[in-house]
Amino acid sequence: MLYMLQMVYQPLIQAINFEYNSMGDKINFGLARGLGSCGFAATSALIGKLLKSYGVSVLQIVNVLAFLVGILMLSVFTAPKNVQGNSEAEKQEQNGEGAHNSFIEFIKCYPMFMLFVFGATFLFFEHNALNDYLIQIITPLGGDETVMGNMVMVAAFLELPAMAGFASLSKRFTTEKILVFSAIMFTVKTIIMFFAGNIVMAYVSQACQIFAYALFIPAGAYLAQKVMIPSDKTKGQAYINCCITLGGVFSALVCGRVLDLFGVHTMLYLATAVGVVG
């Protein structure tokens, strides 16, 4: 339930960003998302220590507190009042004109976008295999829960410069090229972890987050904004979050079983192969 709620509200938050931008309230989406990663980093470092003292039940408490803070912050949001008249596209959006609400219609209208979503599902299978079973991966290398918390913290803090600088980066490279590069780096990250013989190499793998997840998230949001009519943009954001969720679900189902039966290296080999397909 917690995971479902986490994935349901993200496309709506991203839609608010682009909606406010269209109203003239300029927001640096990459910087905002990067600061979110810093919050995640600080929480990860704290939880790494709390887990050793209080066990896994602390996770639910932190989740509930985070959601409550989020609700309080959302309740004070106010849309800009001085909006210069609506464009024709915005009028169509308000009237629901041109919207592709049927899933089949949506696929027919945006076949390449849906192929991107399909490929991204494989990438997040790989991504979640590393994240969800990080403790099992680093334990043979001499790591523990505190080391895991520190690793996640390093990876998350490194997301900030990439996300904050995304607006500038997108002026030099197309969104599509950035997404291809980030897709390659997802697999490079897993390959480094596969060959890691010590904790230092595991940290190097985590540092690849700056070119993988950190670029993918803002690029995916901008891609949906770029290729879709106004009435479909929020659905596009939602489908991207669907692929992240599906990748995580299938990774949890498959990789946990593979880890039990065949061990860490086989699981990482499988994750790498799936990531290459993505």
Secondary structure, 3 states (H helix, E strand, C coil): CHHHHHHHHHHHHHHHHHHHHHCCCCCCHHHHHHHHHHHHHHHHHHHHHHHHHHCCHHHHHHHHHHHHHHHHHHCCCCCCCCCCCCCHHHHHHHHCCCCCCCHHHHHHHCHHHHHHHHHHHHHHHHHHHHHHCHHHHHHHHCCCHHHHHHHHHHHHHHHHHHHHCHHHHHHHCCHHHHHHHHHHHHHHHHHHHHHCCCHHHHHHHHHHHHCCHHHHHHHHHHHHHHHCCHHHHHHHHHHHHHHHHHHHHHHHHHHHHHHHHHCHHHHHHHHHHHHHHC
